[in-house]
């Protein structure tokens, strides 16, 4: 069964090679697992690395981007399918609707926003789609600590750990998604 997995991540071309390597590996593993990549359509950074991997392994990709990003060098026109939206909100909505699962890779403000929106939807029981944080090189340790702090100070219940999985390698992320997901174990730093 082909599964459509939305991958959120950085567009920055300045990120360290360790992240690009993990992104490329993620794409290869997704293709090997018959997973289609849904992503923001960028050709650089984590987005470009995952796309490079999935294409190298013969997998399919679906890019989704607002039209205002359609300038030279920004978008990956080599996707199997590509959809344009008018706004960032429409882009996120389309990606969410197309996806069967989500993987958050290292990124910036937009990546955090996308992750927390899906996490909020899961918290409110508006979606039950699997959600993974790919914690390459400990990138998300500060975010995990922030959530732990919110729990310790009673702003958040520890049920939050049941809503997503934290994986430290692309292999673990793809395997977890492929298994139909399970209950995430509580993380403490």
TORSEKOL-875105 format. One line per field, with one value per atom (N, C-alpha, C): residue number from 1; residue in three letters; atom name; x, y, z. Coordinates in nm, 4 decimals. Layout:
% residues N
nr <- NUM/...
rest <- ala/...
atom <- CA/...
east <- X/...
north <- Y/...
up <- Z/...
This chain:
% residues 189
nr <- 1/1/1/2/2/2/3/3/3/4/4/4/5/5/5/6/6/6/7/7/7/8/8/8/9/9/9/10/10/10/11/11/11/12/12/12/13/13/13/14/14/14/15/15/15/16/16/16/17/17/17/18/18/18/19/19/19/20/20/20/21/21/21/22/22/22/23/23/23/24/24/24/25/25/25/26/26/26/27/27/27/28/28/28/29/29/29/30/30/30/31/31/31/32/32/32/33/33/33/34/34/34/35/35/35/36/36/36/37/37/37/38/38/38/39/39/39/40/40/40/41/41/41/42/42/42/43/43/43/44/44/44/45/45/45/46/46/46/47/47/47/48/48/48/49/49/49/50/50/50/51/51/51/52/52/52/53/53/53/54/54/54/55/55/55/56/56/56/57/57/57/58/58/58/59/59/59/60/60/60/61/61/61/62/62/62/63/63/63/64/64/64/65/65/65/66/66/66/67/67/67/68/68/68/69/69/69/70/70/70/71/71/71/72/72/72/73/73/73/74/74/74/75/75/75/76/76/76/77/77/77/78/78/78/79/79/79/80/80/80/81/81/81/82/82/82/83/83/83/84/84/84/85/85/85/86/86/86/87/87/87/88/88/88/89/89/89/90/90/90/91/91/91/92/92/92/93/93/93/94/94/94/95/95/95/96/96/96/97/97/97/98/98/98/99/99/99/100/100/100/101/101/101/102/102/102/103/103/103/104/104/104/105/105/105/106/106/106/107/107/107/108/108/108/109/109/109/110/110/110/111/111/111/112/112/112/113/113/113/114/114/114/115/115/115/116/116/116/117/117/117/118/118/118/119/119/119/120/120/120/121/121/121/122/122/122/123/123/123/124/124/124/125/125/125/126/126/126/127/127/127/128/128/128/129/129/129/130/130/130/131/131/131/132/132/132/133/133/133/134/134/134/135/135/135/136/136/136/137/137/137/138/138/138/139/139/139/140/140/140/141/141/141/142/142/142/143/143/143/144/144/144/145/145/145/146/146/146/147/147/147/148/148/148/149/149/149/150/150/150/151/151/151/152/152/152/153/153/153/154/154/154/155/155/155/156/156/156/157/157/157/158/158/158/159/159/159/160/160/160/161/161/161/162/162/162/163/163/163/164/164/164/165/165/165/166/166/166/167/167/167/168/168/168/169/169/169/170/170/170/171/171/171/172/172/172/173/173/173/174/174/174/175/175/175/176/176/176/177/177/177/178/178/178/179/179/179/180/180/180/181/181/181/182/182/182/183/183/183/184/184/184/185/185/185/186/186/186/187/187/187/188/188/188/189/189/189
rest <- unk/unk/unk/unk/unk/unk/unk/unk/unk/unk/unk/unk/unk/unk/unk/unk/unk/unk/unk/unk/unk/unk/unk/unk/unk/unk/unk/unk/unk/unk/unk/unk/unk/unk/unk/unk/unk/unk/unk/unk/unk/unk/unk/unk/unk/unk/unk/unk/unk/unk/unk/unk/unk/unk/unk/unk/unk/unk/unk/unk/unk/unk/unk/unk/unk/unk/unk/unk/unk/unk/unk/unk/unk/unk/unk/unk/unk/unk/unk/unk/unk/unk/unk/unk/unk/unk/unk/unk/unk/unk/unk/unk/unk/unk/unk/unk/unk/unk/unk/unk/unk/unk/unk/unk/unk/unk/unk/unk/unk/unk/unk/unk/unk/unk/unk/unk/unk/unk/unk/unk/unk/unk/unk/unk/unk/unk/unk/unk/unk/unk/unk/unk/unk/unk/unk/unk/unk/unk/unk/unk/unk/unk/unk/unk/unk/unk/unk/unk/unk/unk/unk/unk/unk/unk/unk/unk/unk/unk/unk/unk/unk/unk/unk/unk/unk/unk/unk/unk/unk/unk/unk/unk/unk/unk/unk/unk/unk/unk/unk/unk/unk/unk/unk/unk/unk/unk/unk/unk/unk/unk/unk/unk/unk/unk/unk/unk/unk/unk/unk/unk/unk/unk/unk/unk/unk/unk/unk/unk/unk/unk/unk/unk/unk/unk/unk/unk/unk/unk/unk/unk/unk/unk/unk/unk/unk/unk/unk/unk/unk/unk/unk/unk/unk/unk/unk/unk/unk/unk/unk/unk/unk/unk/unk/unk/unk/unk/unk/unk/unk/unk/unk/unk/unk/unk/unk/unk/unk/unk/unk/unk/unk/unk/unk/unk/unk/unk/unk/unk/unk/unk/unk/unk/unk/unk/unk/unk/unk/unk/unk/unk/unk/unk/unk/unk/unk/unk/unk/unk/unk/unk/unk/unk/unk/unk/unk/unk/unk/unk/unk/unk/unk/unk/unk/unk/unk/unk/unk/unk/unk/unk/unk/unk/unk/unk/unk/unk/unk/unk/unk/unk/unk/unk/unk/unk/unk/unk/unk/unk/unk/unk/unk/unk/unk/unk/unk/unk/unk/unk/unk/unk/unk/unk/unk/unk/unk/unk/unk/unk/unk/unk/unk/unk/unk/unk/unk/unk/unk/unk/unk/unk/unk/unk/unk/unk/unk/unk/unk/unk/unk/unk/unk/unk/unk/unk/unk/unk/unk/unk/unk/unk/unk/unk/unk/unk/unk/unk/unk/unk/unk/unk/unk/unk/unk/unk/unk/unk/unk/unk/unk/unk/unk/unk/unk/unk/unk/unk/unk/unk/unk/unk/unk/unk/unk/unk/unk/unk/unk/unk/unk/unk/unk/unk/unk/unk/unk/unk/unk/unk/unk/unk/unk/unk/unk/unk/unk/unk/unk/unk/unk/unk/unk/unk/unk/unk/unk/unk/unk/unk/unk/unk/unk/unk/unk/unk/unk/unk/unk/unk/unk/unk/unk/unk/unk/unk/unk/unk/unk/unk/unk/unk/unk/unk/unk/unk/unk/unk/unk/unk/unk/unk/unk/unk/unk/unk/unk/unk/unk/unk/unk/unk/unk/unk/unk/unk/unk/unk/unk/unk/unk/unk/unk/unk/unk/unk/unk/unk/unk/unk/unk/unk/unk/unk/unk/unk/unk/unk/unk/unk/unk/unk/unk/unk/unk/unk/unk/unk/unk/unk/unk/unk/unk/unk/unk/unk/unk/unk/unk/unk/unk/unk/unk/unk/unk/unk/unk/unk/unk/unk/unk/unk/unk/unk/unk/unk/unk/unk/unk/unk/unk/unk/unk/unk/unk/unk/unk/unk/unk
atom <- N/CA/C/N/CA/C/N/CA/C/N/CA/C/N/CA/C/N/CA/C/N/CA/C/N/CA/C/N/CA/C/N/CA/C/N/CA/C/N/CA/C/N/CA/C/N/CA/C/N/CA/C/N/CA/C/N/CA/C/N/CA/C/N/CA/C/N/CA/C/N/CA/C/N/CA/C/N/CA/C/N/CA/C/N/CA/C/N/CA/C/N/CA/C/N/CA/C/N/CA/C/N/CA/C/N/CA/C/N/CA/C/N/CA/C/N/CA/C/N/CA/C/N/CA/C/N/CA/C/N/CA/C/N/CA/C/N/CA/C/N/CA/C/N/CA/C/N/CA/C/N/CA/C/N/CA/C/N/CA/C/N/CA/C/N/CA/C/N/CA/C/N/CA/C/N/CA/C/N/CA/C/N/CA/C/N/CA/C/N/CA/C/N/CA/C/N/CA/C/N/CA/C/N/CA/C/N/CA/C/N/CA/C/N/CA/C/N/CA/C/N/CA/C/N/CA/C/N/CA/C/N/CA/C/N/CA/C/N/CA/C/N/CA/C/N/CA/C/N/CA/C/N/CA/C/N/CA/C/N/CA/C/N/CA/C/N/CA/C/N/CA/C/N/CA/C/N/CA/C/N/CA/C/N/CA/C/N/CA/C/N/CA/C/N/CA/C/N/CA/C/N/CA/C/N/CA/C/N/CA/C/N/CA/C/N/CA/C/N/CA/C/N/CA/C/N/CA/C/N/CA/C/N/CA/C/N/CA/C/N/CA/C/N/CA/C/N/CA/C/N/CA/C/N/CA/C/N/CA/C/N/CA/C/N/CA/C/N/CA/C/N/CA/C/N/CA/C/N/CA/C/N/CA/C/N/CA/C/N/CA/C/N/CA/C/N/CA/C/N/CA/C/N/CA/C/N/CA/C/N/CA/C/N/CA/C/N/CA/C/N/CA/C/N/CA/C/N/CA/C/N/CA/C/N/CA/C/N/CA/C/N/CA/C/N/CA/C/N/CA/C/N/CA/C/N/CA/C/N/CA/C/N/CA/C/N/CA/C/N/CA/C/N/CA/C/N/CA/C/N/CA/C/N/CA/C/N/CA/C/N/CA/C/N/CA/C/N/CA/C/N/CA/C/N/CA/C/N/CA/C/N/CA/C/N/CA/C/N/CA/C/N/CA/C/N/CA/C/N/CA/C/N/CA/C/N/CA/C/N/CA/C/N/CA/C/N/CA/C/N/CA/C/N/CA/C/N/CA/C/N/CA/C/N/CA/C/N/CA/C/N/CA/C/N/CA/C/N/CA/C/N/CA/C/N/CA/C/N/CA/C/N/CA/C/N/CA/C/N/CA/C/N/CA/C/N/CA/C/N/CA/C/N/CA/C/N/CA/C/N/CA/C/N/CA/C/N/CA/C/N/CA/C/N/CA/C/N/CA/C/N/CA/C/N/CA/C/N/CA/C/N/CA/C/N/CA/C/N/CA/C
east <- 0.0851/0.0000/0.0888/0.0615/0.1367/0.0853/0.1766/0.1428/0.1999/0.1217/0.1668/0.2123/0.3394/0.3978/0.4424/0.3861/0.4237/0.5472/0.6515/0.7751/0.7921/0.8005/0.8266/0.9753/1.0339/1.1748/1.2248/1.3489/1.4136/1.4275/1.4256/1.4577/1.5980/1.6597/1.7911/1.8980/1.9753/2.0856/2.2112/2.2085/2.3266/2.3365/2.2429/2.2444/2.3628/2.4038/2.5191/2.4933/2.5981/2.5846/2.5155/2.5315/2.4692/2.3176/2.2576/2.1128/2.0742/2.1490/2.1204/2.1357/2.2375/2.2583/2.1409/2.0926/1.9772/1.8530/1.8367/1.7233/1.7260/1.8424/1.8560/1.8280/1.8821/1.8565/1.7077/1.6411/1.4973/1.4240/1.4588/1.3941/1.4146/1.5364/1.5659/1.4837/1.4820/1.4071/1.2573/1.2066/1.0646/1.0320/1.1141/1.0908/1.0948/1.1920/1.2040/1.0820/1.0161/0.8973/0.7678/0.7788/0.6630/0.5830/0.6559/0.5938/0.6153/0.5111/0.5191/0.5477/0.6407/0.6756/0.5782/0.5215/0.4447/0.5287/0.5552/0.6412/0.6156/0.6827/0.6608/0.7180/0.7776/0.8200/0.9548/1.0257/1.1553/1.2642/1.3621/1.4692/1.5977/1.5975/1.7173/1.6882/1.7923/1.7782/1.7282/1.6553/1.5997/1.5004/1.4194/1.3224/1.3927/1.4945/1.5677/1.6399/1.6929/1.7654/1.6724/1.5542/1.4582/1.4127/1.3848/1.3450/1.4551/1.5786/1.6908/1.6953/1.6769/1.6790/1.5655/1.4454/1.3306/1.3419/1.3909/1.4069/1.5193/1.6285/1.7399/1.6961/1.5985/1.5504/1.4257/1.3870/1.2744/1.1378/1.1300/1.0020/0.9290/0.8064/0.7215/0.7212/0.6960/0.6938/0.5836/0.5240/0.4198/0.4605/0.4878/0.5217/0.3983/0.3910/0.2791/0.3385/0.3095/0.3702/0.2794/0.2851/0.2169/0.2843/0.2063/0.2597/0.3723/0.3702/0.4724/0.6128/0.6240/0.7561/0.8042/0.7208/0.7554/0.8502/0.9721/1.0786/1.1979/1.2865/1.4002/1.4785/1.5030/1.5888/1.5240/1.3967/1.3313/1.2613/1.1828/1.1003/1.1624/1.1323/1.1784/1.0748/1.1033/1.0074/1.0103/1.0959/1.1106/1.0184/0.9262/0.8339/0.7424/0.6946/0.5982/0.4715/0.4275/0.3127/0.3492/0.2902/0.3142/0.1846/0.1494/0.0284/0.0649/-0.0031/0.0152/-0.1072/-0.0821/-0.1881/-0.1662/-0.2619/-0.2476/-0.1830/-0.2042/-0.1547/-0.0814/-0.0072/0.0590/-0.0441/-0.1542/-0.2590/-0.3152/-0.3396/-0.3904/-0.2875/-0.1611/-0.0535/-0.0562/-0.0596/-0.0621/-0.1849/-0.2990/-0.4222/-0.4138/-0.3636/-0.3532/-0.2561/-0.1433/-0.0461/-0.1076/-0.1803/-0.2452/-0.3474/-0.4255/-0.5291/-0.4700/-0.3601/-0.2976/-0.2249/-0.1802/-0.0921/-0.1668/-0.1013/-0.1461/-0.0689/0.0461/0.1326/0.2247/0.2923/0.3782/0.5121/0.6187/0.7510/0.8061/0.8446/0.9082/1.0588/1.1284/1.2742/1.3241/1.4524/1.5027/1.4656/1.4255/1.3837/1.3763/1.3019/1.2933/1.1491/1.1129/0.9824/0.8669/0.8725/0.7650/0.7500/0.8618/0.8596/0.7975/0.8364/0.7775/0.6273/0.5877/0.4455/0.3685/0.4219/0.3544/0.3417/0.4500/0.4473/0.3435/0.3472/0.2566/0.1109/0.0864/-0.0512/-0.1014/-0.0203/-0.0618/-0.0756/0.0174/0.0104/-0.1172/-0.1531/-0.2767/-0.3984/-0.3997/-0.5112/-0.5225/-0.4101/-0.4119/-0.4631/-0.4181/-0.4620/-0.6136/-0.6679/-0.8114/-0.8914/-0.8226/-0.8843/-0.9468/-0.8832/-0.9283/-0.8534/-0.7474/-0.6767/-0.6118/-0.5975/-0.5250/-0.4075/-0.3675/-0.2562/-0.1257/-0.0402/0.0873/0.1745/0.2474/0.3349/0.4681/0.5769/0.7114/0.7979/0.8801/0.9860/1.1165/1.1841/1.3147/1.4208/1.4701/1.5597/1.7071/1.7403/1.8767/1.9729/2.0799/2.1867/2.1353/2.0249/1.9688/1.9082/1.8769/1.8280/1.7068/1.6145/1.4907/1.4967/1.6130/1.6236/1.5706/1.6008/1.5445/1.3913/1.3323/1.1867/1.1288/1.1931/1.1487/1.1574/1.2640/1.2789/1.1705/1.1354/1.0292/0.8970/0.8646/0.7417/0.7480/0.8635/0.8822/0.8602/0.9139/0.8961/0.7484/0.6767/0.5334/0.4562/0.4966/0.4329/0.4648/0.5913/0.6336/0.5670/0.5312/0.4673/0.3158/0.2612/0.1164/0.0469/0.1206/0.0574/0.0122/0.0607/0.0395/0.0393/-0.0460/-0.0480/0.0537/0.0986/0.1991/0.1424/0.0120/-0.0493/0.0120/0.0745/0.1295/0.2262/0.2998/0.3986/0.3326/0.2019/0.1298/0.0881/0.1026/0.0531/0.1561/0.2823/0.3862/0.5020/0.5854/0.7026/0.8286/0.9298/1.0596/1.1561/1.2144/1.3089/1.4406/1.5505/1.6807/1.7456/1.6837/1.7374/1.6248/1.6573/1.5564/1.4969/1.5790/1.5298/1.4200/1.4428/1.3426/1.2145/1.2283/1.1101/1.0263/1.0911/1.0189/0.9589/1.0332/0.9805/0.8589/0.8654/0.7537/0.6290/0.6480/0.5346/0.4799/0.5684/0.5281/0.4533/0.4787/0.4093/0.2693/0.2317/0.1021/0.1072/0.2275/0.2568/0.2131/0.2679/0.2344/0.2284/0.2297/0.2265/0.3682/0.3860/0.5186/0.5515/0.6758/0.7135/0.7530/0.7312/0.7615/0.9104/0.9440/1.0834/1.1141/1.2254/1.2726/1.4183/1.4530/1.5924/1.6630
north <- -0.1188/0.0000/0.1240/0.2138/0.3385/0.4326/0.4829/0.5776/0.7133/0.8168/0.9531/1.0168/1.0555/1.1097/1.2532/1.3441/1.4847/1.5061/1.5601/1.5890/1.7399/1.7903/1.9315/1.9497/2.0588/2.0827/2.2112/2.2421/2.3668/2.3784/2.5026/2.5321/2.5913/2.6222/2.6870/2.5972/2.6530/2.5780/2.5836/2.6594/2.6773/2.5752/2.4839/2.3885/2.2922/2.2370/2.1469/2.0178/1.9592/1.8354/1.7213/1.7118/1.6033/1.6024/1.7193/1.7280/1.6904/1.7395/1.7048/1.5546/1.4951/1.3504/1.2728/1.3169/1.2509/1.2688/1.3868/1.4105/1.3207/1.3091/1.2227/1.0772/1.0338/0.8969/0.8751/0.9738/0.9639/0.9435/1.0215/1.0068/0.8697/0.8185/0.6847/0.5788/0.5858/0.4882/0.4976/0.6192/0.6352/0.5687/0.5910/0.5290/0.3774/0.3261/0.1812/0.1227/0.2030/0.1592/0.1920/0.2326/0.2682/0.3841/0.4819/0.6034/0.7169/0.7926/0.9105/1.0317/1.1140/1.2369/1.3479/1.4089/1.5328/1.6376/1.7488/1.8493/1.9860/2.0871/2.2249/2.2644/2.1712/2.1959/2.2616/2.2895/2.3556/2.2619/2.3189/2.2340/2.2428/2.3173/2.3300/2.2860/2.2818/2.2490/2.1080/2.0892/1.9578/1.9136/2.0078/1.9716/1.9140/1.9828/1.9371/1.8062/1.7874/1.6639/1.5433/1.5574/1.4471/1.4169/1.5209/1.5013/1.4302/1.4719/1.4084/1.2589/1.2244/1.0840/1.0045/1.0598/0.9845/0.9663/1.0682/1.0559/0.9591/0.9606/0.8689/0.7235/0.6986/0.5627/0.5300/0.6191/0.5924/0.6146/0.6922/0.7178/0.8375/0.8558/0.9650/1.0804/1.1996/1.3202/1.4135/1.4801/1.5792/1.7085/1.8112/1.9416/2.0287/2.1102/2.2027/2.3365/2.4406/2.5704/2.6849/2.7948/2.9158/2.9673/3.0289/3.0807/3.1816/3.2560/3.3597/3.3027/3.1709/3.1077/3.0628/3.0792/3.0307/3.1279/3.1340/3.2141/3.1215/3.1601/3.0754/3.0282/2.8989/2.8417/2.8069/2.8358/2.8104/2.6748/2.6463/2.5257/2.4122/2.2924/2.1709/2.1313/2.1597/2.1313/1.9846/1.9049/1.7648/1.6700/1.7241/1.6404/1.5610/1.4485/1.3682/1.4499/1.5225/1.6132/1.7421/1.8520/1.9798/2.0594/2.1125/2.1922/2.3315/2.4302/2.5675/2.6129/2.6894/2.7512/2.9018/2.9747/3.1203/3.1663/3.0911/3.1351/3.0219/3.0591/2.9603/2.8745/2.9336/2.8566/2.7486/2.7847/2.6858/2.5754/2.6130/2.5144/2.4132/2.4622/2.3723/2.2825/2.3402/2.2619/2.1518/2.1844/2.0840/1.9732/2.0116/1.9112/1.8197/1.8768/1.7979/1.7020/1.7498/1.6666/1.5540/1.5801/1.4783/1.3711/1.4052/1.3171/1.2123/1.0960/0.9905/0.9952/1.0634/1.0730/1.1927/1.2316/1.3507/1.3216/1.3767/1.3711/1.5127/1.5557/1.6862/1.6658/1.7291/1.7264/1.8637/1.8772/2.0071/2.1209/2.2311/2.3461/2.4703/2.5664/2.6961/2.7242/2.8490/2.8914/2.8233/2.8169/2.7528/2.6058/2.5381/2.3962/2.3772/2.4618/2.4538/2.4784/2.5778/2.6093/2.4910/2.4285/2.3137/2.1992/2.1715/2.0650/2.0933/2.2133/2.2430/2.2489/2.2828/2.2780/2.1342/2.0427/1.9022/1.8480/1.8821/1.8370/1.8882/2.0127/2.0690/1.9943/1.9647/1.8889/1.7509/1.6882/1.5582/1.5725/1.6767/1.7010/1.7210/1.7893/1.8176/1.7060/1.5959/1.4790/1.5116/1.6030/1.6376/1.5582/1.4905/1.3977/1.2905/1.1734/1.0659/1.0172/1.0985/1.0616/1.0608/0.9616/0.9530/1.0766/1.1129/1.2298/1.1920/1.2156/1.1823/1.3069/1.3196/1.4203/1.3465/1.3813/1.3229/1.4107/1.3644/1.4432/1.4219/1.4519/1.4373/1.5233/1.4611/1.5339/1.6090/1.5613/1.6266/1.7629/1.7920/1.9242/1.9684/1.8766/1.9128/1.8952/1.8647/1.8504/1.9733/2.0966/2.2131/2.2192/2.1770/2.1757/2.0702/1.9550/1.8488/1.8971/1.9680/2.0240/2.1281/2.2077/2.3068/2.2378/2.1295/2.0559/1.9920/1.9375/1.8797/1.9858/2.1037/2.2148/2.2521/2.2552/2.2875/2.1830/2.0577/1.9509/1.9683/1.9903/2.0041/2.1224/2.2250/2.3427/2.3432/2.2280/2.2064/2.2899/2.3272/2.3920/2.2887/2.1685/2.0643/1.9301/1.8400/1.7056/1.6151/1.5139/1.4254/1.3347/1.3413/1.2711/1.3153/1.4326/1.4872/1.3894/1.3122/1.2178/1.1038/1.0838/0.9794/1.0260/1.1541/1.2095/1.2111/1.1895/1.1851/1.0996/1.0625/0.9801/1.0598/1.0422/1.1059/0.9969/1.0145/0.9171/0.9870/0.9186/0.9812/0.9434/0.8526/0.8171/0.8110/0.8354/0.8211/0.6805/0.5783/0.4392/0.4202/0.4673/0.4524/0.5278/0.6455/0.7246/0.6521/0.6025/0.5323/0.4028/0.3290/0.2050/0.2324/0.3379/0.3685/0.4073/0.4922/0.5306/0.4076/0.3250/0.2068/0.1037/0.0998/0.0066/0.0549/0.1703/0.2256/0.3037/0.3260/0.4017/0.3265/0.3663/0.3093/0.4217/0.3872/0.4880/0.5370/0.6642/0.7210/0.7068/0.6754/0.6659/0.8029/0.8227/0.9508/0.9794/1.1013/1.1430/1.2380/1.2188/1.3119/1.3430/1.4676/1.5076/1.5182
up <- 0.0000/0.0000/0.0000/-0.0901/-0.0952/0.0124/0.0912/0.1968/0.1592/0.1778/0.1508/0.2814/0.2843/0.4071/0.3831/0.4598/0.4522/0.5384/0.4770/0.5491/0.5574/0.6793/0.7033/0.7306/0.6821/0.7086/0.6470/0.6771/0.6360/0.4849/0.4391/0.2992/0.2870/0.3981/0.3975/0.3367/0.2471/0.1859/0.2729/0.3810/0.4662/0.5795/0.5885/0.6998/0.6879/0.8013/0.8070/0.7288/0.6747/0.5969/0.6717/0.8040/0.8794/0.8593/0.8465/0.8277/0.6849/0.5885/0.4487/0.4257/0.4866/0.4732/0.5326/0.6484/0.7106/0.6241/0.5649/0.4767/0.3545/0.2930/0.1748/0.2119/0.3246/0.3712/0.3956/0.4549/0.4780/0.3463/0.2447/0.1150/0.0538/0.0607/0.0068/0.0794/0.2116/0.2911/0.2650/0.2471/0.2151/0.0824/-0.0186/-0.1497/-0.1382/-0.0648/-0.0458/0.0246/0.1079/0.1820/0.1074/-0.0189/-0.1018/-0.0419/0.0099/0.0628/-0.0367/-0.0624/-0.1478/-0.0607/-0.1042/-0.0330/-0.0671/0.0356/0.0222/0.0932/0.0289/0.0920/0.0317/0.0860/0.0454/-0.0891/-0.1597/-0.2972/-0.3149/-0.2062/-0.2174/-0.2663/-0.3373/-0.3896/-0.3085/-0.1982/-0.1159/0.0275/0.1086/0.2499/0.2730/0.3818/0.4142/0.3080/0.2595/0.1563/0.0342/-0.0120/-0.1293/-0.1059/0.0151/0.0471/0.0466/0.1067/0.1086/-0.0341/-0.1110/-0.2504/-0.3286/-0.3099/-0.3788/-0.3477/-0.2219/-0.1826/-0.2419/-0.2372/-0.2884/-0.4393/-0.5087/-0.6534/-0.6889/-0.6129/-0.6386/-0.6255/-0.5389/-0.5157/-0.5980/-0.6887/-0.7778/-0.7178/-0.6098/-0.5451/-0.6031/-0.5588/-0.6057/-0.5063/-0.5602/-0.4771/-0.5230/-0.4264/-0.4533/-0.3841/-0.4627/-0.4098/-0.4006/-0.2954/-0.2758/-0.2338/-0.3105/-0.2810/-0.3224/-0.2474/-0.2933/-0.4204/-0.5064/-0.6331/-0.6133/-0.5020/-0.4858/-0.4672/-0.4437/-0.4386/-0.5764/-0.6774/-0.8115/-0.8816/-0.8311/-0.8917/-0.9143/-1.0023/-1.0383/-0.9164/-0.9116/-0.8095/-0.6779/-0.6610/-0.5324/-0.5303/-0.6327/-0.6328/-0.7131/-0.6700/-0.7374/-0.8414/-0.9650/-1.0724/-1.1166/-1.0559/-1.0963/-1.0195/-0.9413/-0.8643/-0.9572/-0.9082/-0.9826/-1.0081/-0.9067/-0.9168/-0.8441/-0.8881/-0.8207/-0.8204/-0.7038/-0.6893/-0.6397/-0.6950/-0.6496/-0.5721/-0.4664/-0.3882/-0.3923/-0.3418/-0.3368/-0.2065/-0.0985/0.0324/0.1049/0.2082/0.2931/0.3664/0.4086/0.4775/0.3871/0.2612/0.1662/0.1430/0.1385/0.1220/0.2360/0.3602/0.4755/0.4729/0.4397/0.4363/0.3316/0.2136/0.1085/0.1487/0.2064/0.2500/0.3562/0.4506/0.5555/0.4965/0.4002/0.3397/0.2554/0.1873/0.1031/0.1835/0.3035/0.3810/0.4623/0.4750/0.5658/0.6973/0.6961/0.8139/0.7955/0.9046/0.9032/0.9704/0.9125/0.9739/0.9785/1.0981/1.1150/1.1180/1.0241/1.0227/1.0668/1.0973/1.1415/1.0464/1.1055/1.0272/1.1128/1.0638/1.1289/1.1696/1.1722/1.2229/1.1509/1.0188/0.9434/0.9780/0.9964/1.0325/1.1703/1.2648/1.3987/1.3919/1.3157/1.3049/1.2483/1.1442/1.0833/1.1833/1.2555/1.3556/1.4637/1.5204/1.6306/1.5852/1.4604/1.4112/1.4068/1.3547/1.3513/1.4933/1.5803/1.7194/1.7865/1.7601/1.8150/1.7617/1.6316/1.5731/1.6377/1.6647/1.7321/1.8754/1.9448/2.0822/2.0873/1.9880/1.9824/1.9161/1.8839/1.8206/1.6849/1.6128/1.4782/1.3715/1.4118/1.3236/1.4098/1.3516/1.4202/1.3358/1.2396/1.1525/1.2322/1.2065/1.2785/1.2575/1.3627/1.3617/1.4253/1.3524/1.3989/1.3988/1.5010/1.5049/1.4782/1.3694/1.3385/1.4040/1.5169/1.6017/1.5638/1.4413/1.3913/1.4725/1.5188/1.5875/1.7114/1.7702/1.8889/1.8620/1.7347/1.6969/1.7792/1.8054/1.8742/2.0258/2.0813/2.2270/2.3019/2.2585/2.3295/2.3238/2.2110/2.2008/2.2950/2.3009/2.3912/2.5357/2.5681/2.7029/2.7314/2.6310/2.6478/2.6817/2.6108/2.6394/2.7781/2.8133/2.9465/3.0543/3.0330/3.1268/3.1396/3.0275/3.0311/3.1112/3.0999/3.1781/3.3265/3.3569/3.4971/3.5661/3.4896/3.5482/3.5272/3.4888/3.4764/3.3693/3.2657/3.1510/3.0480/3.0607/2.9613/3.0323/2.9858/3.0435/2.9760/3.0484/2.9900/2.8811/2.8576/2.7445/2.6116/2.6104/2.4861/2.4207/2.5028/2.4484/2.3717/2.3938/2.3208/2.1814/2.1529/2.0271/1.9153/1.9498/1.8463/1.8940/1.8001/1.8300/1.7997/1.8821/1.8592/1.8151/1.6977/1.6430/1.6141/1.6421/1.6204/1.4878/1.4124/1.2809/1.1781/1.0516/0.9462/0.9421/0.9632/0.9620/1.0662/1.1880/1.2938/1.2589/1.1998/1.1628/1.0583/0.9538/0.8471/0.9001/0.9806/1.0376/1.1248/1.2065/1.2960/1.2167/1.1167/1.0312/0.9590/0.9066/0.8314/0.9132/1.0423/1.1312/1.1655/1.1155/1.1496/1.2780/1.3268/1.4481/1.5721/1.6775/1.8069/1.9073/2.0304/2.1356/2.1598/2.1552/2.1811/2.3288/2.3570/2.4978/2.5504/2.6771/2.7395/2.7338/2.7010/2.6921/2.8065/2.8693/2.9714/2.9434/2.9526/2.9318/3.0646
